[in-house]
Amino acid sequence: MTPPKTETLDWLRLIRSENVGPITFYKLMERFGTARAALDALPDMAKRGGAKAFKAHPKAEVEREIEGLEKIGGKIVLRTDSDFPPLLSQVEDAPPVLSVLGHSHLLKKRTIAIVGARNASLNGKNFARKIAADLGAAGLLIASGMARGLDAAAHQGAMASGTVAVLGGGVNVIYPRENEALYAELKERGAIISEVPLGTKPQARHFPRRNRIISGLARGTVVVEASLKSGSLITARMALEQGREVFAVPGAPSDPRASGCNKLLKDGANLTQNAEDVLDVLRPILSSPLSEPKPLNFHQKASAMPDDGEIQKARAEVQEMLSPAPVTVDELVRNCQFSPAAVSLVLLELELAGRLERHPGNRVSLI
């Protein structure tokens, strides 16, 4: 069912608020039960964490965002919505909210990601088109990032069967401009998604987060060409962290664009020369029904708050234990005398105040 507009507004306001990322969003929802209750609590929590002033994202701005998205034929999809990609919903830091242009029903299809170099060779682009077309004909949705080179070729090859582009900027921002015709075709025949606000210009810091969505959508990621410093290797690493398959196309040792793929193969990626190599690995997975993600039920009674005395003591001790070097939250809990709920609350306060950074592996550090 489509979420009530008030819930959509509250979710958007919460995830768009300063210092609130996906993990923090879910922890706030678990504690307070609803986005509205979390929004009400944000200013006091940030103040206790050391912030001088904190204001939640304005309601008027998210109303304009939704209105602007609707004007170009798009919509907001919450993680609890039936149109949210099922595999992506199983990722710990899945975006709570997606902006979607095009055919949102495609997002329910079984998906494979194809990524690679922007400065791709002609042979690389031809290979990407062919394998995307063949995997699409086998019933898979092709996900990529609409970058120049390999990404664009993968989208082109899968346009007839179904493809989704994950953008680093807002869904209404065409980047690079040379892909304007591809963007128009994706909007008409495929789907375009993003977790960042409408109108956001893509920046370098957005792309690693974009890459986790590409890998999170898919049962596996195919890397066609990639240098050792390519962002495609970040996507492959994230796929492994998410428990997904990684496929790599071998290349000539003399070609720098093959060095990343060859390294993936040395590290155990599936050697891939055609679509059948991918399907051979995925068939056992594809033949089994997709497991349903654990339902998100934030409307249950909010978590009990630790008493004020414990929290005051925990603030001092937890901050003393933290440093710029990341440490796991479990280690913090083991090495102090406070409940996990108290430690979690202190960390949330520090994060909302802009003093704490979260890292992969449930680690945190002071900023």
Residue frames relative to the residue before (quaternion, step in Angstrom):
aa qw qx qy qz dx dy dz
M 1.0000 0.0000 0.0000 0.0000 0.00 0.00 0.00
T 0.5114 -0.6261 0.4900 0.3263 3.54 -1.14 0.65
P 0.4557 -0.6985 0.4675 0.2931 3.62 -0.73 0.97
P 0.5872 -0.5610 0.4331 0.3911 3.59 -1.12 0.56
K 0.6066 -0.5906 0.3838 0.3687 3.57 -1.04 0.73
T 0.6266 0.5424 -0.3542 0.4332 3.60 0.97 -0.75
E 0.6507 0.5009 -0.3222 0.4710 3.61 1.00 -0.76
T 0.6291 0.5304 -0.3297 0.4628 3.58 1.01 -0.81
L 0.6465 0.5157 -0.3135 0.4667 3.59 0.95 -0.85
D 0.6801 0.4923 -0.2961 0.4554 3.57 0.88 -0.92
W 0.6387 0.5152 -0.3268 0.4688 3.60 0.98 -0.83
L 0.6640 0.5001 -0.3059 0.4641 3.58 0.90 -0.90
R 0.6460 0.5155 -0.3258 0.4591 3.59 0.91 -0.86
L 0.6739 0.5042 -0.3047 0.4459 3.59 0.91 -0.89
I 0.7249 0.4262 -0.2680 0.4703 3.63 0.74 -0.96
R 0.6695 0.4765 -0.3027 0.4828 3.62 1.17 -0.45
S 0.5132 0.6499 -0.4241 0.3665 3.61 1.22 -0.15
E 0.6364 -0.5696 0.3731 0.3624 3.56 -1.14 0.70
N 0.8536 0.1344 -0.1438 0.4823 3.55 -1.06 0.95
V 0.5766 0.5484 -0.4031 0.4519 3.62 1.18 0.35
G 0.0368 -0.7814 0.6227 -0.0152 3.57 -0.51 1.24
P 0.7642 -0.3811 0.2361 0.4636 3.62 -1.24 0.02
I 0.6740 0.4861 -0.3209 0.4544 3.63 0.81 -0.92
T 0.6589 0.4980 -0.3056 0.4737 3.58 0.94 -0.89
F 0.5943 0.5702 -0.3525 0.4443 3.58 1.04 -0.79
Y 0.7170 0.4509 -0.2681 0.4591 3.59 0.76 -1.02
K 0.6362 0.5158 -0.3401 0.4621 3.59 1.01 -0.70
L 0.6345 0.5116 -0.3252 0.4796 3.59 1.05 -0.72
M 0.6591 0.5050 -0.3107 0.4626 3.57 0.96 -0.84
E 0.6386 0.5212 -0.3265 0.4625 3.59 1.01 -0.78
R 0.6922 0.4830 -0.2811 0.4567 3.57 1.00 -0.82
F 0.8202 0.2948 -0.1229 0.4746 3.58 0.81 -1.00
G 0.5230 -0.6935 0.3864 0.3101 3.60 1.23 -0.09
T 0.8000 0.0284 0.0018 0.5994 3.60 0.99 -0.78
A 0.6019 -0.5575 0.4262 0.3811 3.55 -1.24 0.45
R 0.6107 0.5610 -0.3528 0.4336 3.60 1.05 -0.71
A 0.6740 0.4800 -0.2991 0.4753 3.60 0.90 -0.89
A 0.6358 0.5219 -0.3282 0.4645 3.58 1.04 -0.75
L 0.6316 0.5344 -0.3280 0.4559 3.60 0.97 -0.85
D 0.6550 0.5174 -0.3118 0.4539 3.57 0.96 -0.85
A 0.7097 0.4725 -0.2544 0.4564 3.58 1.07 -0.75
L 0.5052 0.7115 -0.4058 0.2718 3.62 1.14 -0.55
P 0.6880 0.4985 -0.3342 0.4079 3.66 0.63 -0.94
D 0.6842 0.4750 -0.2942 0.4687 3.61 0.88 -0.91
M 0.6418 0.5217 -0.3335 0.4525 3.59 0.98 -0.77
A 0.6617 0.5024 -0.3058 0.4650 3.58 0.93 -0.91
K 0.6336 0.5313 -0.3285 0.4565 3.58 1.03 -0.80
R 0.6668 0.4923 -0.3037 0.4699 3.58 0.96 -0.86
G 0.6591 0.5045 -0.3007 0.4698 3.56 1.21 -0.52
G 0.6650 -0.5280 0.2951 0.4380 3.57 1.28 -0.09
A 0.4818 0.6582 -0.4495 0.3642 3.60 1.23 0.09
K 0.4424 -0.6919 0.5007 0.2735 3.58 -1.01 0.78
A 0.7892 -0.0444 0.0481 0.6106 3.56 1.09 -0.72
F 0.0150 0.7887 -0.6140 0.0272 3.57 -1.07 0.70
K 0.0004 0.7863 -0.6172 0.0264 3.54 -0.94 0.94
A 0.4459 -0.6876 0.5028 0.2748 3.56 -0.81 0.98
H 0.6526 -0.5195 0.3782 0.4014 3.56 -1.23 0.51
P 0.4950 -0.7053 0.4158 0.2908 3.61 -0.74 0.99
K 0.5520 -0.6237 0.4516 0.3200 3.54 -1.05 0.81
A 0.6317 0.5556 -0.3399 0.4203 3.58 0.96 -0.83
E 0.6539 0.5253 -0.3230 0.4383 3.61 1.01 -0.74
V 0.6834 0.4515 -0.3086 0.4837 3.61 0.93 -0.76
E 0.5787 0.5521 -0.3782 0.4662 3.60 1.13 -0.50
R 0.6573 0.4891 -0.3092 0.4828 3.60 0.99 -0.80
E 0.6259 0.5405 -0.3382 0.4491 3.58 1.04 -0.75
I 0.6707 0.4831 -0.2990 0.4768 3.60 0.89 -0.92
E 0.6537 0.5127 -0.3139 0.4596 3.59 0.94 -0.88
G 0.6609 0.5059 -0.3083 0.4607 3.60 0.95 -0.87
L 0.6463 0.5172 -0.3143 0.4648 3.58 1.03 -0.79
E 0.6588 0.5087 -0.3065 0.4618 3.57 0.96 -0.85
K 0.6201 0.5656 -0.3382 0.4256 3.60 1.07 -0.72
I 0.7400 0.3575 -0.2291 0.5216 3.59 1.08 -0.60
G 0.6438 -0.5807 0.2993 0.3984 3.56 1.25 0.44
G 0.5652 0.6184 -0.3793 0.3927 3.58 1.23 0.28
K 0.1878 -0.7707 0.5946 0.1311 3.54 -1.31 -0.06
I 0.4654 -0.6319 0.5456 0.2938 3.52 -1.37 0.31
V 0.0861 -0.7732 0.6270 0.0397 3.57 -0.98 0.89
L 0.2650 -0.7624 0.5740 0.1383 3.58 -0.76 1.08
R 0.6337 -0.5449 0.3833 0.3931 3.57 -1.20 0.46
T 0.6736 0.4770 -0.2961 0.4807 3.59 1.16 -0.46
D 0.5364 0.6418 -0.3944 0.3806 3.61 1.28 -0.11
S 0.5869 -0.6088 0.4073 0.3448 3.59 -1.11 0.64
D 0.6629 0.5063 -0.3105 0.4558 3.62 1.14 -0.47
F 0.4911 0.6556 -0.4536 0.3511 3.62 1.19 -0.11
P 0.5524 -0.6350 0.4144 0.3463 3.64 -0.87 0.89
P 0.4684 -0.7344 0.4089 0.2723 3.62 -0.56 1.13
L 0.6881 0.4606 -0.3097 0.4675 3.64 0.88 -0.78
L 0.6256 0.5376 -0.3426 0.4497 3.58 1.02 -0.73
S 0.6282 0.5558 -0.3425 0.4232 3.58 1.04 -0.70
Q 0.6460 0.5246 -0.3217 0.4517 3.60 1.23 -0.35
V 0.5462 0.6036 -0.3975 0.4236 3.59 1.29 -0.10
E 0.5697 -0.6494 0.3852 0.3246 3.57 -0.85 1.03
D 0.7941 0.2496 -0.1277 0.5393 3.58 0.90 -0.93
A 0.1367 0.8073 -0.5533 0.1529 3.56 1.01 0.86
P 0.5322 -0.6209 0.4484 0.3608 3.61 -0.99 0.69
P 0.4540 -0.6879 0.4834 0.2950 3.63 -0.83 0.87
V 0.7932 0.1760 -0.0401 0.5816 3.56 1.16 -0.75
L 0.0741 -0.7713 0.6305 0.0452 3.56 -1.06 0.84
S 0.2820 -0.6805 0.6417 0.2135 3.54 -1.21 0.64
V 0.0780 -0.8238 0.5614 -0.0118 3.59 -0.79 1.02
L 0.0797 -0.7423 0.6641 0.0405 3.52 -1.05 0.95
G 0.7471 0.3932 -0.2777 0.4584 3.57 -1.12 0.61
H 0.7661 -0.3804 0.2880 0.4307 3.54 -1.21 -0.62
S 0.2448 -0.8210 0.5003 0.1251 3.56 -0.04 1.30
H 0.5629 0.6098 -0.4020 0.3870 3.63 1.13 -0.46
L 0.5537 0.6161 -0.3936 0.3985 3.62 1.18 -0.48
L 0.6102 0.6030 -0.3467 0.3793 3.57 1.09 -0.69
K 0.6152 0.5468 -0.3472 0.4495 3.60 1.24 -0.23
K 0.5498 0.6386 -0.3912 0.3700 3.61 1.25 -0.31
R 0.5660 -0.5450 0.4849 0.3840 3.55 -1.25 0.42
T 0.1713 -0.8515 0.4956 -0.0091 3.52 -0.72 1.15
I 0.0877 -0.7380 0.6648 0.0754 3.53 -1.27 0.62
A 0.2978 -0.7499 0.5640 0.1760 3.60 -0.97 0.83
I 0.0752 -0.7620 0.6413 0.0491 3.56 -1.14 0.74
V 0.0660 0.8048 -0.5806 0.1040 3.57 -0.65 1.14
G 0.1608 0.7976 -0.5729 0.0990 3.55 -1.28 0.29
A 0.8043 -0.3580 0.2244 0.4178 3.49 -1.40 -0.12
R 0.4686 -0.6395 0.5314 0.2986 3.54 -1.19 0.64
N 0.7275 0.3553 -0.2191 0.5445 3.60 1.02 -0.77
A 0.0875 0.8622 -0.4921 0.0822 3.53 0.92 1.00
S 0.4996 -0.6168 0.5164 0.3213 3.54 -1.26 0.50
L 0.6443 -0.5082 0.3940 0.4139 3.56 -1.27 0.33
N 0.6512 0.5083 -0.3195 0.4643 3.58 0.96 -0.82
G 0.6352 0.5387 -0.3265 0.4469 3.57 1.02 -0.78
K 0.6733 0.4855 -0.2952 0.4731 3.57 0.93 -0.90
N 0.6405 0.5125 -0.3313 0.4662 3.59 0.99 -0.76
F 0.6350 0.5184 -0.3268 0.4704 3.58 1.02 -0.79
A 0.6539 0.5207 -0.3224 0.4442 3.61 0.92 -0.88
R 0.6422 0.5137 -0.3267 0.4658 3.60 0.96 -0.83
K 0.6852 0.4991 -0.2908 0.4437 3.56 0.88 -0.97
I 0.7074 0.4436 -0.2931 0.4657 3.61 0.74 -0.92
A 0.6137 0.5346 -0.3523 0.4621 3.61 1.11 -0.62
A 0.6525 0.5058 -0.3121 0.4701 3.58 0.98 -0.84
D 0.6841 0.4892 -0.2908 0.4562 3.59 0.92 -0.90
L 0.6684 0.4735 -0.3048 0.4860 3.60 0.96 -0.78
G 0.6139 0.5344 -0.3387 0.4721 3.57 1.11 -0.65
A 0.6509 0.5120 -0.3096 0.4672 3.58 1.00 -0.84
A 0.6531 0.4951 -0.3076 0.4834 3.58 1.21 -0.50
G 0.6550 -0.5647 0.2911 0.4092 3.59 1.27 0.14
L 0.5713 0.6086 -0.3811 0.3975 3.59 1.24 0.13
L 0.4030 -0.6542 0.5831 0.2637 3.54 -1.20 0.66
I 0.2702 -0.7659 0.5627 0.1543 3.59 -0.94 0.87
A 0.1247 -0.7890 0.6005 0.0370 3.56 -0.78 1.11
S 0.1553 0.7604 -0.6233 0.0956 3.55 -1.08 0.77
G 0.5925 -0.6496 0.3875 0.2772 3.57 -1.31 0.02
M 0.4554 -0.7237 0.4116 0.3156 3.61 1.30 0.25
A 0.3577 0.7025 -0.5286 0.3148 3.61 1.10 0.58
R 0.6086 -0.5206 0.4230 0.4239 3.56 -1.24 0.24
G 0.7214 0.4458 -0.3078 0.4314 3.57 -1.22 0.35
L 0.8708 -0.0415 0.0394 0.4883 3.56 -0.91 -0.98
D 0.6253 0.5433 -0.3501 0.4374 3.60 0.95 -0.85
A 0.6751 0.4982 -0.2975 0.4556 3.57 0.80 -1.03
A 0.6520 0.5184 -0.3201 0.4513 3.60 0.95 -0.86
A 0.6389 0.5248 -0.3284 0.4566 3.61 0.98 -0.80
H 0.6427 0.5108 -0.3227 0.4710 3.59 0.94 -0.85
Q 0.6579 0.5198 -0.3136 0.4456 3.59 0.90 -0.91
G 0.6810 0.5052 -0.2948 0.4406 3.56 0.92 -0.87
A 0.7532 0.3879 -0.1978 0.4930 3.58 1.11 -0.66
M 0.3715 0.7715 -0.4743 0.2044 3.60 1.21 -0.02
A 0.6730 0.5106 -0.3096 0.4366 3.60 0.97 -0.79
S 0.7568 0.3913 -0.2097 0.4798 3.62 1.05 -0.70
G 0.6556 -0.5004 0.3162 0.4688 3.59 1.17 -0.50
T 0.1504 0.7877 -0.5816 0.1362 3.56 -0.77 1.05
V 0.1758 -0.7768 0.5992 0.0816 3.56 -1.15 0.70
A 0.2196 -0.7613 0.5997 0.1122 3.56 -0.99 0.93
V 0.1845 -0.7559 0.6205 0.0975 3.56 -0.93 0.96
L 0.1984 -0.8252 0.5238 0.0732 3.58 -0.50 1.21
G 0.4536 -0.6714 0.5196 0.2710 3.54 -1.24 0.57
G 0.7123 0.3424 -0.2284 0.5685 3.57 1.29 -0.34
G 0.7461 -0.3486 0.2811 0.4928 3.56 -1.26 -0.36
V 0.6124 -0.5896 0.3779 0.3667 3.58 -1.14 0.57
N 0.6798 0.4604 -0.2993 0.4861 3.60 1.22 -0.24
V 0.6012 0.5429 -0.3574 0.4649 3.60 1.27 0.16
I 0.2294 -0.7869 0.5622 0.1096 3.58 -0.51 1.21
Y 0.1856 0.7697 -0.5853 0.1745 3.56 -0.61 1.18
P 0.4981 -0.3033 -0.7999 0.1416 1.49 -1.42 2.08
R 0.6642 -0.5299 0.3450 0.3988 3.57 -1.21 0.48
E 0.5893 0.5932 -0.3760 0.3993 3.61 1.08 -0.57
N 0.6785 0.4732 -0.2885 0.4821 3.59 1.24 -0.35
E 0.2501 0.8055 -0.5056 0.1816 3.60 1.19 0.46
A 0.6697 0.4833 -0.3057 0.4738 3.61 0.93 -0.86
L 0.6335 0.5214 -0.3251 0.4702 3.59 1.04 -0.78
Y 0.6218 0.5432 -0.3305 0.4572 3.60 1.00 -0.84
A 0.6647 0.5060 -0.3053 0.4572 3.60 0.89 -0.95
E 0.6718 0.4882 -0.3010 0.4688 3.57 0.99 -0.81
L 0.6248 0.5312 -0.3336 0.4648 3.57 1.05 -0.74
K 0.6521 0.5104 -0.3119 0.4658 3.57 0.98 -0.83
E 0.7031 0.4688 -0.2625 0.4658 3.59 1.02 -0.79
R 0.8309 0.2467 -0.0813 0.4920 3.59 0.87 -0.96
G 0.7684 0.2992 -0.1652 0.5410 3.59 1.19 -0.46
A 0.4903 -0.6171 0.4934 0.3681 3.56 -0.95 -0.92
I 0.1506 -0.7524 0.6374 0.0711 3.55 -1.25 0.65
I 0.0088 0.8211 -0.5691 0.0417 3.58 -0.76 1.00
S 0.0448 0.7717 -0.6341 0.0198 3.55 -1.30 0.46
E 0.3749 -0.7184 0.5368 0.2348 3.55 -1.20 0.54
V 0.6412 0.5416 -0.3283 0.4334 3.61 1.21 -0.34
P 0.6664 -0.5449 0.3239 0.3926 3.61 -1.14 0.52
L 0.6447 -0.5106 0.4193 0.3846 3.51 -1.28 0.54
G 0.8104 0.2761 -0.2069 0.4736 3.57 -0.97 0.84
T 0.4761 0.6757 -0.4472 0.3417 3.62 1.24 -0.07
K 0.3454 -0.7206 0.5639 0.2084 3.57 -0.84 1.00
P 0.4733 -0.6877 0.4594 0.3035 3.62 -0.82 0.89
Q 0.0655 -0.7734 0.6305 0.0093 3.54 -1.02 0.91
A 0.7016 -0.4926 0.3056 0.4145 3.56 -1.22 0.52
R 0.6715 0.5222 -0.3082 0.4259 3.60 0.95 -0.85
H 0.6029 0.5780 -0.3585 0.4169 3.62 1.21 -0.38
F 0.6552 0.5987 -0.3296 0.3218 3.59 0.99 -0.80
P 0.6145 0.5157 -0.3871 0.4546 3.68 0.92 -0.56
R 0.6535 0.4879 -0.3182 0.4833 3.59 1.01 -0.74
R 0.6022 0.5352 -0.3517 0.4766 3.60 1.09 -0.68
N 0.6591 0.5404 -0.3131 0.4190 3.58 0.95 -0.90
R 0.6306 0.5295 -0.3524 0.4446 3.62 1.02 -0.67
I 0.6162 0.5232 -0.3484 0.4745 3.60 1.17 -0.53
I 0.6217 0.5394 -0.3433 0.4525 3.59 0.97 -0.84
S 0.7129 0.4283 -0.2634 0.4888 3.60 0.80 -0.98
G 0.6503 0.5477 -0.3147 0.4221 3.59 1.04 -0.75
L 0.6058 0.5637 -0.3435 0.4441 3.57 1.17 -0.56
A 0.7872 0.4372 -0.1257 0.4164 3.49 1.05 -0.99
R 0.5047 -0.6177 0.5130 0.3172 3.54 -1.28 0.45
G 0.7967 -0.0251 0.0089 0.6038 3.56 1.22 -0.36
T 0.2716 -0.7462 0.5862 0.1604 3.57 -1.26 0.45
V 0.2065 -0.7654 0.6031 0.0883 3.56 -0.86 1.07
V 0.1255 -0.7729 0.6193 0.0586 3.59 -0.75 1.06
V 0.2486 -0.8177 0.5081 0.1065 3.57 -0.51 1.23
E 0.7626 -0.0998 0.0791 0.6342 3.58 0.87 -0.97
A 0.1765 0.7850 -0.5771 0.1396 3.59 -0.93 0.83
S 0.3689 -0.6916 0.5730 0.2392 3.55 -1.01 0.82
L 0.6879 -0.4827 0.3358 0.4255 3.56 -1.26 0.14
K 0.7327 0.3800 -0.2286 0.5162 3.60 1.19 -0.47
S 0.3760 0.7630 -0.4562 0.2616 3.57 1.27 0.23
G 0.5375 -0.6138 0.4808 0.3214 3.54 -1.16 0.66
S 0.5448 0.6224 -0.3949 0.4000 3.58 1.22 -0.41
L 0.6252 0.5258 -0.3446 0.4625 3.58 1.12 -0.57
I 0.5736 0.5511 -0.3706 0.4795 3.58 1.21 -0.50
T 0.6420 0.5168 -0.3183 0.4684 3.57 0.98 -0.88
A 0.6521 0.5122 -0.3143 0.4621 3.59 0.97 -0.87
R 0.6455 0.5142 -0.3236 0.4628 3.60 0.95 -0.84
M 0.6591 0.5042 -0.3098 0.4640 3.57 0.95 -0.86
A 0.6053 0.5479 -0.3543 0.4560 3.59 1.06 -0.71
L 0.6542 0.5033 -0.3118 0.4706 3.59 0.95 -0.84
E 0.6526 0.5151 -0.3109 0.4605 3.58 0.96 -0.87
Q 0.6968 0.4544 -0.2585 0.4910 3.57 1.15 -0.65
G 0.5280 -0.6619 0.3922 0.3595 3.58 1.30 0.08
R 0.5009 0.6488 -0.4225 0.3868 3.58 1.17 0.57
E 0.5831 -0.5868 0.4353 0.3552 3.58 -1.29 0.32
V 0.1738 -0.7527 0.6238 0.1189 3.56 -1.25 0.57
F 0.1079 -0.7800 0.6162 0.0157 3.55 -0.93 1.02
A 0.0473 -0.8051 0.5912 0.0113 3.59 -0.98 0.79
V 0.3403 -0.7283 0.5661 0.1823 3.54 -1.06 0.87
P 0.3859 -0.7449 0.4865 0.2440 3.63 -0.60 1.03
G 0.0785 -0.8038 0.5887 0.0334 3.55 -1.17 0.57
A 0.6935 -0.4723 0.3444 0.4213 3.53 -1.32 0.18
P 0.5221 -0.6562 0.4405 0.3206 3.63 -0.86 0.87
S 0.6571 0.5316 -0.3104 0.4351 3.59 1.14 -0.57
D 0.6457 0.5071 -0.3171 0.4747 3.60 1.25 -0.27
P 0.4127 -0.7267 0.4869 0.2539 3.66 -0.54 1.10
R 0.6251 0.5557 -0.3377 0.4317 3.58 1.14 -0.61
A 0.6680 0.4713 -0.3056 0.4882 3.59 1.25 -0.19
S 0.4978 0.7031 -0.4199 0.2856 3.59 1.19 -0.38
G 0.6555 0.5137 -0.3151 0.4551 3.59 1.00 -0.77
C 0.6611 0.4932 -0.3035 0.4771 3.58 0.95 -0.86
N 0.6580 0.5079 -0.3193 0.4551 3.59 0.92 -0.86
K 0.6272 0.5163 -0.3361 0.4766 3.58 1.08 -0.68
L 0.6219 0.5333 -0.3434 0.4593 3.60 0.99 -0.78
L 0.6485 0.5140 -0.3154 0.4646 3.58 1.01 -0.82
K 0.6317 0.5190 -0.3300 0.4720 3.61 1.00 -0.78
D 0.7103 0.4564 -0.2499 0.4741 3.57 1.10 -0.75
G 0.6979 -0.5216 0.2603 0.4162 3.59 1.24 0.16
A 0.3927 0.7107 -0.4987 0.3033 3.62 1.19 0.24
N 0.5674 -0.5988 0.4464 0.3467 3.57 -1.23 0.48
L 0.3973 -0.7162 0.5227 0.2368 3.59 -0.71 1.09
T 0.0690 -0.8348 0.5445 -0.0435 3.55 -0.69 1.13
Q 0.0202 -0.8061 0.5908 -0.0296 3.54 -0.67 1.17
N 0.7890 0.0177 -0.0121 0.6140 3.58 1.27 -0.26
A 0.7212 -0.4444 0.3085 0.4326 3.56 -1.32 0.13
E 0.6096 0.5790 -0.3564 0.4075 3.58 1.05 -0.73
D 0.6033 0.5554 -0.3596 0.4452 3.59 1.09 -0.66
V 0.6528 0.4950 -0.3021 0.4874 3.59 1.07 -0.75
L 0.6902 0.4944 -0.2835 0.4459 3.56 0.85 -0.98
D 0.5926 0.5731 -0.3688 0.4294 3.61 1.08 -0.66
V 0.6819 0.4662 -0.2792 0.4896 3.58 1.03 -0.80
L 0.7453 0.4492 -0.2286 0.4365 3.56 0.92 -0.94
R 0.5108 0.6866 -0.4267 0.2924 3.63 1.08 -0.54
P 0.6627 0.4848 -0.3405 0.4580 3.65 0.81 -0.79
I 0.6560 0.4929 -0.3092 0.4808 3.58 1.09 -0.71
L 0.6880 0.4960 -0.2841 0.4471 3.56 0.92 -0.95
S 0.6456 0.5378 -0.3298 0.4303 3.60 1.10 -0.62
S 0.6609 0.4626 -0.3110 0.5024 3.59 1.22 -0.37
P 0.5493 -0.6238 0.4279 0.3550 3.60 -0.99 0.71
L 0.5397 -0.6168 0.4674 0.3313 3.53 -1.12 0.72
S 0.4009 -0.7236 0.5055 0.2454 3.57 -0.69 1.07
E 0.4592 -0.6910 0.4885 0.2702 3.52 -0.95 0.85
P 0.4436 -0.6782 0.5043 0.2983 3.59 -0.88 0.84
K 0.5917 -0.5626 0.4331 0.3819 3.52 -1.17 0.58
P 0.4672 -0.6990 0.4511 0.2993 3.62 -0.66 1.02
L 0.3677 -0.7030 0.5646 0.2277 3.52 -1.07 0.79
N 0.0278 0.8044 -0.5904 0.0589 3.57 -0.47 1.17
F 0.0172 -0.8317 0.5534 -0.0404 3.54 0.06 1.32
H 0.6057 0.6044 -0.3472 0.3837 3.58 1.25 -0.23
Q 0.4412 0.6594 -0.4789 0.3758 3.53 1.27 0.24
K 0.7062 -0.4424 0.3139 0.4550 3.57 -1.24 0.16
A 0.5141 -0.6632 0.4521 0.3025 3.55 -0.90 0.95
S 0.6272 -0.5614 0.3934 0.3698 3.54 -1.20 0.65
A 0.5216 -0.6236 0.4799 0.3298 3.55 -1.12 0.71
M 0.3930 -0.7240 0.5210 0.2235 3.56 -0.95 0.92
P 0.4852 -0.6238 0.5149 0.3322 3.60 -1.02 0.72
D 0.5644 -0.6085 0.4187 0.3687 3.59 -1.12 0.53
D 0.6787 -0.5400 0.3285 0.3740 3.56 -1.21 0.63
G 0.6308 0.5508 -0.3401 0.4279 3.57 0.99 -0.78
E 0.6658 0.4922 -0.3024 0.4723 3.57 0.92 -0.90
I 0.6538 0.5276 -0.3165 0.4404 3.58 0.94 -0.90
Q 0.6530 0.5203 -0.3229 0.4456 3.60 0.91 -0.89
K 0.6704 0.4747 -0.2955 0.4878 3.58 0.95 -0.83
A 0.6514 0.5310 -0.3170 0.4395 3.57 0.98 -0.84
R 0.5993 0.5772 -0.3689 0.4142 3.61 0.99 -0.78
A 0.6978 0.4753 -0.2782 0.4581 3.56 0.80 -1.01
E 0.7181 0.4588 -0.2748 0.4453 3.59 0.78 -0.99
V 0.6591 0.5076 -0.3233 0.4509 3.61 0.90 -0.87
Q 0.6572 0.5037 -0.3186 0.4614 3.61 0.92 -0.85
E 0.6345 0.5267 -0.3292 0.4600 3.58 1.05 -0.71
M 0.6777 0.4980 -0.2869 0.4586 3.59 1.06 -0.73
L 0.6456 0.5336 -0.3191 0.4433 3.59 1.16 -0.54
S 0.0012 -0.7698 0.6383 -0.0005 3.55 -1.27 0.50
P 0.6855 -0.4573 0.3358 0.4564 3.62 -1.21 -0.03
A 0.6088 0.5209 -0.3602 0.4779 3.62 1.22 -0.27
P 0.4723 -0.7054 0.4444 0.2860 3.63 -0.71 1.01
V 0.0326 -0.7666 0.6414 0.0030 3.54 -1.15 0.75
T 0.5119 -0.6529 0.4494 0.3312 3.60 -1.04 0.65
V 0.5683 -0.5931 0.4479 0.3529 3.55 -1.15 0.66
D 0.6135 0.5558 -0.3507 0.4379 3.60 1.03 -0.75
E 0.6534 0.5113 -0.3159 0.4603 3.59 1.01 -0.80
L 0.6066 0.5446 -0.3487 0.4624 3.58 1.07 -0.72
V 0.6737 0.5008 -0.2988 0.4539 3.57 0.88 -0.97
R 0.6673 0.5170 -0.3059 0.4403 3.58 0.95 -0.90
N 0.7618 0.4052 -0.1965 0.4656 3.58 1.03 -0.75
C 0.6932 0.3703 -0.3099 0.5351 3.58 1.17 0.39
Q 0.5270 -0.6639 0.4477 0.2849 3.56 -1.26 0.27
F 0.5704 0.6165 -0.3628 0.4036 3.58 1.20 0.39
S 0.6115 -0.5746 0.4069 0.3609 3.54 -1.23 0.53
P 0.6262 -0.5268 0.4058 0.4069 3.62 -1.18 0.45
A 0.6249 0.5468 -0.3443 0.4382 3.60 1.05 -0.74
A 0.6593 0.5021 -0.3115 0.4650 3.60 0.98 -0.82
V 0.6513 0.5037 -0.3154 0.4718 3.59 0.93 -0.87
S 0.6509 0.5254 -0.3157 0.4479 3.59 0.92 -0.90
L 0.6587 0.5122 -0.3067 0.4579 3.57 0.98 -0.85
V 0.6412 0.5152 -0.3221 0.4687 3.60 0.96 -0.83
L 0.6567 0.5078 -0.3107 0.4630 3.60 0.95 -0.85
L 0.6295 0.5247 -0.3305 0.4681 3.58 1.02 -0.76
E 0.6442 0.5254 -0.3198 0.4546 3.58 0.94 -0.86
L 0.6705 0.4942 -0.2938 0.4689 3.56 0.92 -0.91
E 0.6600 0.5135 -0.3133 0.4501 3.57 0.98 -0.83
L 0.6639 0.4972 -0.3046 0.4682 3.58 0.94 -0.86
A 0.6589 0.4848 -0.3021 0.4893 3.58 1.19 -0.52
G 0.5139 -0.6690 0.4065 0.3508 3.59 1.27 -0.04
R 0.5590 0.6326 -0.3664 0.3913 3.57 1.23 0.38
L 0.7328 0.3628 -0.2014 0.5392 3.59 1.29 -0.16
E 0.1388 -0.7721 0.6148 0.0815 3.56 -1.08 0.77
R 0.2850 -0.7448 0.5802 0.1656 3.56 -1.04 0.86
H 0.1600 -0.7810 0.6015 0.0517 3.54 -1.10 0.85
P 0.6506 -0.4876 0.3835 0.4380 3.62 -1.22 0.28
G 0.7581 0.3587 -0.2746 0.4703 3.55 -1.17 0.60
N 0.5331 -0.6562 0.3905 0.3643 3.59 1.19 0.57
R 0.4301 0.6809 -0.4723 0.3582 3.57 1.01 0.90
V 0.1328 -0.7835 0.6045 0.0560 3.56 -1.20 0.60
S 0.0283 -0.7822 0.6218 0.0271 3.53 -1.25 0.45
L 0.5259 -0.5984 0.4955 0.3462 3.56 -1.27 0.40
I 0.3637 -0.6987 0.5699 0.2341 3.56 -1.15 0.68
